[in-house]
């Protein structure tokens, strides 16, 4: 410890050997000292995160033991995949982990957007209406729904859509939701995380309150939760508070950084079966779909997921406290409870946004030498800059940052398979801003 000259307060100082390694990687003494002081203040929060990870780790192990996971589950299946014990057992493990009656967990589900589209189109029919009570969904779902005209959208099949915006303070507009629900409302989609928005992420408790309100008005409506980025962040999952389906990607939280591809749908048996018939074929459903040699990665990734998510959470909280102290708006703020792994930072400046992403890329184990540039990514209405030196392409449980290049020039940081890598990424992002004189860390406590 040493005394901070500007305020007389004690601050944490990184030991010399560790500093030398950071310096070799390009982090200056000033940035190291600033980051170390922030880290020292977060120790109690990190202990609480570890306790949550322990709970979820035991939950995963319990589900694996209950379903008698064995070495035979890792065998490779091909072709039709009939009687794939590894696939079928894994789906039972997911159902038990997340509190569902059944699960569909497949490498043939290519991404989170595919999983969501699959859940929607398989459980809606022409003439039905889809309702979002939490405002506009994630950008790529606009094509799926037909908000932006697209071939194969729900709109092309005669499925209508309406949404109710959140109130200015982030609360649910219960009056608006009551007015929007009607006899054609078949499915309600609730996005847990914020996407490219600056609204609060929804806690499992808040999701439960919303579902209870909706079900009281229309008991037969299906409630689906986009669970991406939220798995294992809390002790409970949305199925435990009334959701009918939860949907997510295996190259986010539940894949633990090992799943090379895949998505999941967990929930009521009928909902999952509908999705299986759409994924494969009516009459075939879950009976086909080969594991293709990825089952061991799926199992081991799920096993590691609670610990990996805890590392990502520590990184998000560290980032929030670093940039909040520098005067930027961060969502959630440095003290709020966490309900997903995403940390938004509003820079209000495209140059600062670029510098941040360059720092995240420079800290990567893969492609650290490249410079991220904005580009027109499929499914987005503006150019997006993305930093991701990942072992699995697009894996946002690995250290990554991205955001649309438009006001308020907010960057969304997530992931980190280890806390130490997440920490390096944040320090490197700060280093890039510091070098370009976009921030001043002198005399900030």
C-alpha positions in Angstrom: 0.0 0.0 0.0 1.0 3.6 -0.5 -0.6 7.0 0.1 -2.3 8.7 -2.8 -0.8 12.1 -3.2 -3.9 13.8 -4.3 -6.3 12.8 -1.5 -4.2 11.2 1.2 -6.0 7.8 0.8 -4.2 4.5 0.7 -4.1 2.8 -2.7 -3.1 -0.6 -3.8 0.2 -0.9 -5.7 1.0 -3.8 -8.1 4.1 -5.7 -7.1 7.1 -5.1 -9.3 7.4 -8.5 -11.0 3.7 -8.4 -12.1 4.1 -4.8 -13.3 7.1 -5.8 -15.4 4.9 -8.4 -17.3 2.1 -5.8 -17.8 4.7 -3.3 -19.0 6.0 -5.8 -21.5 2.5 -6.2 -22.8 2.3 -2.4 -23.3 0.5 -1.2 -20.1 2.1 1.9 -18.5 2.8 2.4 -14.8 0.1 5.0 -14.6 -2.6 2.8 -16.0 -1.5 -0.2 -13.9 -1.7 1.9 -10.7 -5.1 3.3 -11.6 -6.4 -0.2 -12.4 -4.9 -1.7 -9.2 -6.6 0.9 -7.0 -10.0 0.2 -8.6 -9.4 -3.6 -8.2 -8.6 -3.3 -4.5 -12.0 -1.8 -3.9 -13.9 -4.6 -5.6 -12.6 -7.5 -3.4 -15.9 -8.0 -1.5 -18.0 -8.0 -4.7 -15.7 -10.5 -6.2 -16.1 -12.8 -3.2 -19.9 -12.6 -3.7 -19.5 -13.5 -7.4 -17.4 -16.5 -6.4 -20.1 -17.7 -4.1 -22.7 -17.5 -6.9 -20.4 -19.4 -9.2 -20.0 -22.2 -6.5 -23.8 -22.5 -6.3 -24.2 -22.8 -10.1 -21.2 -25.2 -10.4 -22.8 -27.6 -7.9 -26.1 -27.2 -9.8 -24.4 -28.3 -13.1 -22.6 -31.2 -11.4 -25.9 -32.4 -9.8 -27.6 -32.4 -13.2 -24.8 -34.3 -14.8 -24.8 -36.9 -12.0 -28.6 -37.3 -12.0 -28.5 -38.0 -15.7 -25.6 -40.5 -15.4 -23.3 -38.7 -17.8 -20.7 -41.3 -18.9 -17.7 -41.5 -21.2 -20.0 -43.1 -23.8 -21.8 -39.7 -24.0 -18.7 -38.3 -25.8 -18.8 -40.8 -28.7 -19.1 -39.4 -32.2 -22.4 -39.9 -34.1 -23.0 -39.2 -37.8 -25.7 -39.5 -40.4 -29.1 -39.5 -38.9 -27.8 -39.6 -35.4 -30.4 -42.2 -34.2 -30.1 -43.2 -30.6 -27.3 -40.7 -29.9 -27.0 -41.2 -26.1 -24.7 -38.2 -25.7 -27.1 -35.8 -27.4 -30.1 -37.1 -25.6 -28.4 -37.1 -22.2 -27.1 -33.6 -22.7 -30.6 -32.4 -23.4 -31.8 -33.9 -20.2 -28.9 -32.2 -18.3 -29.9 -28.8 -19.8 -33.5 -29.4 -18.8 -32.5 -30.1 -15.2 -30.0 -27.3 -15.0 -32.4 -24.6 -16.2 -35.6 -26.0 -14.7 -37.4 -27.1 -17.9 -39.5 -30.1 -18.9 -37.4 -30.7 -22.1 -34.5 -29.2 -24.0 -33.2 -29.0 -27.6 -29.4 -28.5 -27.6 -27.8 -28.9 -31.0 -24.8 -28.0 -33.1 -27.3 -27.6 -36.0 -28.5 -24.4 -34.3 -26.0 -22.0 -35.7 -26.2 -19.0 -33.4 -28.4 -17.2 -30.9 -30.5 -15.5 -33.6 -31.1 -18.8 -35.2 -32.2 -20.3 -31.9 -34.6 -17.4 -31.3 -36.0 -17.5 -34.8 -36.5 -21.3 -34.4 -38.4 -20.9 -31.1 -40.6 -18.1 -32.6 -41.5 -19.6 -35.9 -42.1 -23.1 -34.5 -44.5 -21.9 -31.9 -46.4 -19.2 -33.9 -49.0 -19.8 -36.6 -50.5 -17.5 -39.3 -52.9 -15.1 -37.7 -51.0 -15.1 -34.3 -49.5 -12.0 -32.8 -46.1 -11.6 -31.2 -45.7 -9.0 -28.4 -42.5 -7.5 -27.0 -43.3 -5.7 -23.7 -39.7 -4.5 -23.2 -39.3 -2.4 -26.3 -37.4 -3.2 -29.6 -35.6 -6.5 -29.6 -32.0 -7.0 -30.6 -31.1 -5.8 -34.1 -30.9 -9.1 -35.8 -34.4 -10.1 -34.7 -35.8 -7.2 -36.7 -35.3 -9.3 -39.9 -36.7 -12.4 -38.2 -39.9 -10.6 -37.1 -40.3 -8.5 -40.2 -39.7 -5.0 -38.6 -37.2 -4.7 -41.4 -38.7 -6.6 -44.5 -36.9 -9.8 -45.0 -37.6 -13.0 -46.9 -38.9 -15.7 -44.6 -39.8 -13.3 -41.8 -42.7 -13.9 -39.4 -44.5 -11.1 -41.2 -44.4 -13.0 -44.5 -46.3 -15.8 -42.7 -49.1 -13.5 -41.6 -47.8 -13.2 -38.0 -48.2 -9.7 -36.7 -46.1 -7.9 -34.1 -46.4 -5.1 -31.6 -44.2 -3.8 -28.9 -44.6 -1.7 -25.8 -41.7 0.6 -24.8 -40.3 0.7 -21.4 -41.0 3.8 -19.4 -38.3 6.5 -19.2 -37.2 5.2 -15.8 -36.8 1.7 -17.2 -40.0 0.3 -15.6 -42.5 -1.8 -17.4 -45.5 0.1 -18.9 -48.1 -2.1 -17.3 -51.0 -0.1 -18.7 -49.5 -0.3 -22.2 -49.0 -4.0 -21.9 -52.5 -4.6 -20.7 -53.8 -2.6 -23.7 -51.6 -4.5 -26.2 -52.6 -8.0 -25.1 -55.5 -9.3 -27.2 -57.1 -12.5 -28.4 -54.5 -12.9 -31.1 -51.5 -12.6 -28.8 -49.9 -16.0 -28.8 -46.4 -15.4 -27.6 -44.6 -12.8 -25.6 -40.8 -12.4 -26.1 -38.8 -10.9 -23.3 -35.2 -9.9 -23.9 -33.2 -10.3 -20.7 -30.1 -8.4 -21.8 -30.0 -4.9 -23.2 -28.7 -5.6 -26.8 -27.5 -2.4 -28.4 -29.6 -0.3 -26.1 -28.8 1.5 -22.9 -31.8 0.2 -20.8 -31.2 -1.9 -17.7 -30.8 -5.6 -18.0 -33.7 -7.5 -16.5 -33.2 -9.5 -13.4 -34.8 -12.9 -13.0 -37.0 -11.4 -10.3 -38.3 -8.6 -12.6 -38.9 -11.1 -15.4 -41.0 -13.1 -13.0 -43.0 -10.1 -12.0 -43.7 -9.3 -15.7 -44.7 -12.8 -16.6 -47.0 -13.0 -13.6 -48.7 -9.8 -14.7 -49.1 -11.1 -18.3 -50.3 -14.5 -17.3 -52.9 -13.1 -15.0 -54.4 -11.2 -18.0 -54.0 -14.0 -20.5 -53.1 -17.3 -18.9 -52.6 -19.3 -22.2 -50.0 -16.9 -23.7 -46.5 -18.3 -24.1 -43.7 -16.3 -22.5 -40.3 -16.8 -24.1 -37.1 -15.3 -22.6 -34.1 -14.5 -24.7 -31.6 -15.6 -22.1 -28.4 -14.7 -24.0 -25.6 -13.4 -21.7 -27.6 -14.1 -18.6 -27.0 -17.8 -17.9 -25.5 -18.6 -14.5 -25.2 -14.9 -13.6 -27.8 -15.4 -10.8 -28.9 -18.5 -8.8 -32.2 -18.7 -10.6 -33.1 -18.9 -14.3 -36.3 -17.5 -16.0 -38.0 -20.9 -16.2 -38.1 -20.9 -12.4 -40.2 -17.8 -12.4 -42.8 -18.7 -14.9 -41.2 -18.5 -18.4 -42.4 -21.2 -20.9 -39.2 -21.2 -22.9 -35.7 -19.8 -22.6 -33.4 -19.5 -25.6 -29.7 -19.0 -26.0 -26.4 -19.6 -27.7 -23.7 -22.1 -26.8 -20.9 -19.7 -27.9 -22.0 -17.4 -25.1 -22.3 -18.3 -21.4 -23.4 -22.0 -21.3 -20.7 -23.1 -23.7 -18.0 -22.1 -21.3 -15.7 -21.1 -24.2 -15.3 -24.7 -25.4 -18.5 -25.2 -27.5 -17.5 -24.5 -31.1 -21.1 -23.8 -32.3 -24.7 -24.4 -31.2 -27.8 -23.1 -29.5 -30.4 -24.3 -27.0 -34.1 -24.0 -26.3 -35.3 -25.2 -22.9 -38.8 -25.2 -21.5 -42.2 -26.8 -21.8 -42.2 -30.1 -23.6 -44.6 -29.0 -26.3 -42.7 -25.8 -27.1 -39.4 -27.8 -27.4 -41.0 -30.4 -29.5 -42.4 -27.8 -31.9 -38.9 -26.3 -32.2 -37.5 -29.8 -32.9 -40.0 -30.5 -35.7 -39.1 -27.1 -37.3 -35.3 -27.7 -36.9 -35.4 -31.1 -38.5 -38.7 -32.2 -40.0 -42.3 -32.9 -39.0 -42.4 -36.5 -37.9 -38.7 -36.6 -37.1 -38.1 -34.0 -34.5 -35.5 -34.8 -31.8 -34.9 -38.3 -33.1 -32.4 -37.2 -35.7 -29.4 -34.8 -35.6 -25.9 -36.2 -35.3 -23.6 -35.0 -32.6 -20.7 -34.8 -35.1 -18.0 -35.1 -32.5 -18.8 -31.9 -30.5 -20.5 -33.5 -27.5 -17.5 -33.6 -25.3 -17.0 -29.9 -25.9 -20.7 -29.2 -25.1 -20.5 -31.2 -21.8 -17.1 -29.8 -20.7 -18.1 -26.3 -21.7 -21.3 -26.5 -19.6 -19.2 -27.9 -16.7 -16.9 -24.9 -16.9 -19.6 -22.3 -17.6 -20.3 -21.1 -14.0 -16.6 -20.3 -13.4 -16.2 -18.7 -16.8 -19.3 -16.5 -16.2 -17.8 -15.4 -12.9 -14.7 -14.3 -14.6 -16.7 -12.3 -17.2 -18.7 -10.7 -14.4 -15.6 -9.6 -12.6 -14.4 -8.1 -15.9 -17.6 -6.2 -16.4 -17.7 -4.8 -12.9 -14.0 -3.8 -13.2 -14.8 -2.0 -16.5 -17.8 -0.2 -15.0 -15.8 1.1 -12.1 -12.8 2.1 -14.3 -14.8 4.1 -16.8 -17.3 5.5 -14.3 -14.5 7.0 -12.4 -13.3 8.6 -15.6 -16.7 10.4 -15.9 -18.3 8.2 -18.6 -21.9 6.9 -18.3 -21.8 3.2 -17.8 -24.7 0.8 -17.8 -25.0 -0.8 -15.3 -23.2 1.5 -13.1 -20.3 0.4 -10.9 -22.4 -0.4 -7.9 -25.6 -2.0 -9.4 -26.4 -5.7 -9.0 -25.5 -7.7 -12.2 -28.0 -9.7 -14.3 -25.9 -10.3 -17.4 -22.2 -10.2 -18.4 -22.5 -7.1 -20.7 -21.0 -3.8 -19.8 -22.0 -0.7 -21.8 -19.9 2.4 -21.8 -21.2 5.6 -23.5 -18.2 7.5 -25.0 -20.1 10.0 -27.0 -17.1 10.1 -29.3 -16.3 7.7 -32.2 -12.5 8.1 -31.7 -12.8 7.0 -28.1 -15.0 4.1 -29.1 -12.4 3.0 -31.7 -9.5 3.3 -29.2 -11.4 1.1 -26.6 -12.0 -1.6 -29.2 -8.4 -1.5 -30.4 -7.3 -2.1 -26.8 -9.5 -5.1 -26.4 -8.2 -6.5 -29.6 -4.6 -5.8 -28.6 -5.1 -7.9 -25.4 -6.4 -11.0 -27.3 -4.5 -14.2 -27.6 -5.6 -14.6 -31.2 -5.3 -11.8 -33.9 -3.9 -9.3 -31.3 -1.9 -7.6 -34.1 -5.0 -6.6 -36.2 -6.9 -3.3 -35.9 -10.7 -3.5 -35.7 -12.6 -1.4 -38.3 -16.3 -0.7 -38.5 -18.1 -2.6 -41.2 -21.6 -3.3 -42.5 -22.4 -6.5 -40.6 -25.4 -8.6 -41.9 -28.6 -7.9 -39.9 -27.6 -4.4 -38.5 -28.8 -1.0 -39.7 -25.5 0.8 -39.2 -21.8 -0.1 -39.3 -20.6 -2.0 -36.3 -17.1 -2.1 -34.9 -16.1 -5.4 -33.2 -13.0 -6.5 -31.3 -12.7 -10.2 -30.8 -9.5 -12.2 -30.9 -11.3 -15.5 -30.1 -10.6 -19.2 -30.4 -14.2 -19.6 -31.6 -15.4 -17.1 -34.2 -18.1 -14.9 -32.8 -17.8 -16.3 -29.3 -18.8 -13.5 -27.0 -18.1 -15.4 -23.8 -14.5 -14.8 -24.9 -13.2 -11.3 -24.4 -14.8 -9.0 -26.9 -16.3 -5.6 -27.4 -18.6 -4.2 -30.1 -21.1 -1.5 -30.9 -22.8 0.4 -33.7 -20.9 3.4 -34.9 -23.7 6.0 -34.2 -24.6 8.2 -31.3 -24.3 7.8 -28.4 -21.2 5.9 -29.5 -21.7 3.2 -26.8 -19.4 0.2 -26.7 -20.6 -3.1 -25.3 -17.9 -5.1 -23.5 -18.3 -8.8 -22.5 -16.6 -12.0 -21.8 -13.2 -13.2 -20.6 -12.6 -16.9 -20.1 -10.5 -15.9 -17.1 -10.6 -12.9 -14.9 -7.0 -12.1 -15.6 -7.6 -11.9 -19.3 -10.7 -9.7 -18.8 -8.6 -7.4 -16.6 -5.8 -7.2 -19.2 -8.4 -6.2 -21.8 -9.8 -3.4 -19.8 -6.3 -2.1 -18.9 -5.3 -2.2 -22.5 -8.4 -0.4 -23.6 -7.6 2.3 -21.0 -4.0 2.4 -22.2 -5.2 3.2 -25.8 -7.3 6.1 -24.6 -4.6 7.3 -22.4 -2.0 7.3 -25.1 -4.2 9.4 -27.4 -4.9 11.8 -24.6 -8.6 11.0 -24.7 -8.7 10.5 -20.9 -6.8 12.0 -18.0 -6.1 9.6 -15.2 -3.9 11.9 -13.2 -5.2 12.9 -9.7 -8.3 10.6 -10.1 -9.0 8.5 -7.0 
